[in-house]
Amino acid sequence: MLFRSVLSWSYCNLSPAAAALFRLFGLQAGPDISLPAAASLAGLSRPQARAALAELTQANLLGEYQPGQYACHDLLRTYAAELAYAIDGERTRQAAIRRITDHYLHTAWSASQHLYPGRWPIELRPAEPGVHPEEPAGHQQALNWFETGHRALLAAVTQAAAHGLNRHAWQLAWSLSPYFDWRGDLPDWVTTQRIAVSAARRAGDTIGQAHAHRLLGRAYTLQGRQEAGHSHLTEALQLSSADHDIVGQALAHHSLGHVCSLQGRHTEDLAHDRQALRLYEAAQHDSGRGWAFNAQAWALINLGSYPEALACARQAAELHAKVGDRFHQAQAQDTVGHVQQQLGDYPGAIASYQQALHLCRELGPRYYQSVTLRHLGETYAEAGDRAAAAMAWREALDILTALGHPDADRLRARLSGSVS
C-alpha cells in the first residue's frame, strides 16, 4: 500500500505530457523504449518527448539503462497500464498502440533495406500523424537499431496481431526477416512468421499470405524441417501465381530449389533456379538475377557441371557487386571458392573463401561466417593442412554453438573425427 502511495504521489506531480507518456508506456508491449519510439507512442515531437522522459527519470518512474533507452520495473509498468485504462479512453489507447506499431514498422522496413539492399520492397501505408520513424543512415546503423530494439520488435509483432493490426503484423515480420537471417536466429524467425501467416489470413490479404508462407517456409527449411518448408513454399507459389506477382513467384521457386537441393533432387533444383532466373529477368530485378545465378551454381556443382557452375557463381558475384549488396556478394564469392575447391584449385579456393570471409566479418553476419569457415576448413583438409582445417572448423563451431544452431552437432562430430 505504501509503495502505491509513493507511486501515486510521484505520478500526481508530473506535467500533463510526462503523465500521459507514463500511462502509454504501460500499454506498449516491449520491455523498453527509445526516445524516438516514445515520441511516436505519445504523438510528441522528439524535444517534447525528451523533456517528458527526463521528468519521468527524475521522478524514478522510468530509468535510462543505456543512452536513449528507457525501462522500468514490472510493477511500475502494471501501475502505468492501470492508469491508462482508468484515465484514457479506448480510442486514445488504440491510437497510441497504432502509432508505436507504425514507428517500428516504418523504421524496420527502412533498416531492412540496408541489410539487403537489393530486396524487392513491399508497399507500406503512410504512418499515422505524430509518428516520426527513424532512418538508419547505413548498414551498421541499421544493424545496431535491430540489435538494440530486438525484444521490443518481437513484442510489437505479437501486439499488432492481438489488436487487429494484421497488415502491420505481417509487414513487420517481413521487415525483421533479414535481421533474423543475418543472425541465424531461426526460432524468432519462425515465431514471427507463424504470427504473420495467421494475421495475413485474418485480413484476407493474399499478398501478405504469400510473403508470410514463403518466409516461414524458408525458415523451416533452414531449421532442417524440409517437408514443412516445402509445404509453405508451395502455398506461397500458388498465392503469388494467382496474384500474377512475378517477383513473388521467382522468390518461391528460388526457395523451393533450395529444398530440392537439400533432398538430393538436384535436377529439380536446377529447374526451379532457372525458372526463378527467367522471372527475375522479366521483372528486371538485378539482385534477384544474382540470387538465381548463385543458386544455379550450387545445383550445377551437385550435378558435376563445374565449368558452368563457376561461370554462374562469378556472374552472381559481379551482379551483387554492381548493386552494392556486399552480403550476397560474399555468398557468391563463397560459391566461387567451392567450385574452385571441386576443381582441385585449392589456392584459388582458399583465396575466394578468405575474400568472402573478409566481407562477412566486415558486415557482421555470424551464421554466414560459420558457413564460409566450414568450407575453408574442408579445403585446407583436402589440401593436407589438417591444423588449418581444425582451426577454421573450431571458429565455425564457436559461432554455431553461440547461436544454438542445429549444424553445431554435425560440425562437432566432424571436428572430433579430424583430430582423433
N, C-alpha and C positions, 0 to 999 in steps of 0.2 A: 504493500500500500504506500509506504514511504517513497519507494522507488518511483511509482507512478505520479505521486505528488510532485516530486522533483522534476520529472519529465514535463508535467503539466505547467509548472512554473516556468521552465526554460522555454517551452513552446509559446506560452502566452506573452512572453517578452520579445518575440520575433517580429520583424516587419512583415507586412502582408505578403510581399514577394517571397521572402525566405520561408514563411509558414506554408504557403502554397506549394513551394518546391519540396519541402519536407514531406508533406502529405502525399504528393505524387510519387516521391521516391519509394514510398511503401507499396505502390501499385506495380511498378515495373519489375519484371521477373528476374533480372540479372542481380548478382550479388554485389555489384559495384557499378559505378557510373563515372564517365569522364565529364569534364567541363562542357565540351560541345554537345554531348548527348543530353546532359542536364538542361542545357539551354533549349534544346528541341523538345524535351519532355514537358517543360513548363511553358513553352512558347515565348521565351525571353530572348533578348539579344545576348550575345556572349558576355559583354561587360556587365549586364544586369545579372546574369547567371553567376558570374564570378563573384559579384558582391554578395549575392544570396548564399552562395556556398561558403564564402568567408565568414558570414554571420553564423551559419549553421555549425561550422567548425569551431568558432569561438564559443558557441553555446554547448559544445560537446555532444551535439546531436548527430553529426557526421564527423568522420576522421579522414584526413588526406593521407592515405597509407603509402602513396608514392606520388610524385608531382603530377597534378592534374587528374588523379584517380581518387574517388571518394567511396567510402563504405561505412557501415555501422553494424553494431551488434544486432542479432536476430530479434531480440526483444524490442529494440528501437524501431526496427522495420515493421514489426507487428503493430506497434503503437501508431506509427505513421499511417499504416493501412487502415486501422480502425478510425483514425481521424478523417481520412479521405472518404470512407463510406458514411461517416456521420455528417460531414460538412459539405462535400462536393456532390453534385448531382450526377446521375448516370451519364448524361451527355458529356459533362466535364471529364469524368473518369475515362470514358471510351475515347474521347478526343485526345487525351494525354497518351493513352496506350497506342493509338494510331500514329501520333507524332513520333514517339520513340521508335516504333517499328519502322516508320518511314526513314528515320535517321539512320538506323542500322542497315536497312535495305539499300538505300542510295549510296551510302559510304562503302558498303561491302561490294556492291556492283562495281564501283569505281576502282576499289583496291584489287578486285579480281582481274580486272583488265591489265593491271601492271604485272601480275604474276603470270598470266597467259596473254601476252599482247595480241596474239592472232585469233583469240577466241571470238566466235560469231556471237554478237551480243543479243540479249533478249530486250524487249521493249518495256520500259518502266513507265508507269503513270506518274504525272508530276507529284512532287511531295506536297503535303499539306502546308498551308500558311503557318509560319512560325517555326518551320523545320529548317535547320541550317546544316546540311550534310557536310562531312569532312571530305577533303580532296587530297589524298596522299599524292605527293609530288613524284614519286618514282617507286621502283621495286622495293627498296629497303624500307621506305616509309610504309608502304602497303603491308609488307610482311610484319613490321612492328605493330601496326594497328590491329591486324588479326591476332597476333600473339597476346597483346595486352587485353583485348576485348573478347578473347576466346569464350570464356564462361558466360558472359552476358549475351553473346551472339547465339550460343546454343539455347539459352533460356528464351531468347526472343523468338526463335522458330517455334518452340512449343507454345509460347504465349499467343503468338499470332494465330495459330491454328485453333487454340482454345477460345479465342474471341471472335471467330468467324472471319478473320483476315486471311482467307485462304490463298488469294493471289500473292499476298505478301509472304506467306509461309513457304510456298514452293519457290518463289523467286529468291528469297533469302537463302534457302537451301542450295539453289543453283549457284548463287554467288559465293557460297562457302566452299563448294566442292574443289576448286583449285587449291585452296589452302589445305584442305584435308589430304588431297593427293600429294601436295608438296611435303607435308609432314609424315605421310604414310599412316595417317590417323583413320584407319578403316572403321573402327566401332562408331565414332561420331559421324562419319560419312554415311554409314548405313542407317543410323538412328534418324538423322535429319532427312534423308531421302525417303524413308518409310513414312515420316510425317508428311513430306511433300506429296507423295503419291496419294495419300488419303485426302489431303487438302485440295489438290487439283481435281480429284474425282468429285468431292462435295461441291466444288464450284462449277462443275461441268465444263472445265477448261481443258480441251483436248491437247492444246499445245503444251500446257503445263504438265499434263499427264505424260506426254511423250518425253519431255525433258526429265521428269522425275523417274519414270521407268528406266530410261536409258542410264541415268547416273546411278540408280540403285543397282541395275544390272552390272554396271562397270565395277562398283564397289564389291558386290558379291563375287564377281569373277576374281578380283584381286585377293579376296579372302580365301579363295580356293573352292568356293561354292558354285561350281560351274553350271550345274543344272538350273539352279535358281537364277544365276546370271543370264543364261540363255533364254529362260522364260521371260524375264523382264525386258531383255533387249528385243526379243521377237515382238512383244507387245508395243514397244517403242517404235519399231519399224512400221508396224501396221498403222499406228496412230499418225505417224509422220507421213506415210503414203496417202492416207485418207485426207490429210490436210494439204497435200501437194507441197510439203516442206522439203525442198531438195537437200538443204544442209542437214536437217534432222535425219533424213534417210541415210545420208552419207555417214554421219556420226554413228548411227545404229549399225550399218554394215561394217564400219571400222571396228567397233567393239565386238560384234559377232565373229569377225575374223579372228580376234584375239582368243575368244572362247574355243573356236575350232583348232587354233594352234595349240592351246593347252591340252586339248583332247587328242592331239596327234593327227587331226584331219587337215593336213597341210594344203591339199588341192582345193578344198572348200574354203580354207583361209584365204588363199590367193584369189579365189573368185570374189569373195567379199571385198578384199582390198582393192581389186581392180574396179569393181562396181563403185566403191567409195571414191576412187580417183576420178571416174567419169562424172560422178555427181558433183564433186568439188570443182572440177573444171567447168561444168555447166554453170555453177554459181560464181565462178571467178574468185574462188576462195583460195588464195595462195598458201596460207597456213595449213588449210586442210589438205592441199596437194602435198605439202611437205609431210604431214602425218601419214598420208596414204602411201607415199613413196617409201617411208621408213617401215611401215607395216609390210609392204610388198617385199622389201629387202629381207625381212625375217622369214616370210613364207618361202622365198626363194632359197635362203640359207638351208631351211629344213628340207627343201626338195633337192638340195645339192647343186643348184644353179648359181655358183659363186660369182662368176664374172658379171652376170646380170644383176645379182644382189648388190655387188659393190657399186655398180653404176647407179642403182636406185638409192642406196644409202648416201652416196655423195650428192646426188641431186636433192635429197631431203635436207642435208646439212646446208647446202647452198641456199635453198629456199628460206629456211629459217634464219640464216644469217642476213638474208636480204630484207626480211620483215622485222628484224631486230629481236627475234624470240630466242634468247640465249639458252633458255631451259630446254626447248625442243631441239635446238642446235646441238646441245650436249648429248641428248639421247641419240640423235642421228650420228654424231661422231662416235658414240659408243658402238653403234651398229657397224660403222665403217671398220672399227677395230675388230669386231667379231668376225667379219668376213675375212679380213687380213689374217686373223688367227686360224681360220679354217683352211686358208690357202698356204699356211706354213710360214707366212711372213711375220715372224714373231717381233722383230724390232719395229716394224711398221705398226703392228697391232698395239704394242706397248706404248708407242708414241701417241696413237689415236686415243687409247684409253686414258692416258695421262692428260691429254688435251680436254677430253670430256670431263674428267675428274676435276681439273682446274676450274672449268666453267661451273660445275656443280658446287664446288666449295666456295666459289665466289658468290654464287646466288643463295646457297644455303639449304637446298632440299636434301635432307639426310637420307631418306629412303633411297633416292636415286644415286646418292654417293655409294651406298652399300651395293647397289646393282653393278656399278662400274668397278668397284673394288673386287667383287666376286669374279667378274670377267677378267680383270687384271691378274688376279691370283691364278686363274686357270691357265692364262698364257704363260706366266712365269713357271708354273708347274710343267707345262708341256715343253718349255724351253730348257728345263732341267734345273731351274733355280728354285729349289724347294723352300729355302729360307725366305726369299722374297715373296713366294706364294703364300706361305703361312702368315707373314706379316700383313699382307693385303687382306687375307681372309679374317684374321683376328680383328682388324679395324672394322671390317664389314659386320662381323658378329657383334661387336660392341654396339654398333648403331642399331642393329635389328633387335638386340636384347633390350636396349633402352626404349625402343618403340613398341615392345611387346608383339613383334611381328611373327607370324607363323613360320616364315622362312628361317628363323633363328635355329630351330631344332635341326633342320636338314643341314645347315651350314656347320653347326657344332659337331654333328656326326662326321661330316666330311673332314673337318679340321682335325678331329681326333684320329681319323684314319691316316691322314697325311703325315702326322708326327709320330705315329706308333711304330 
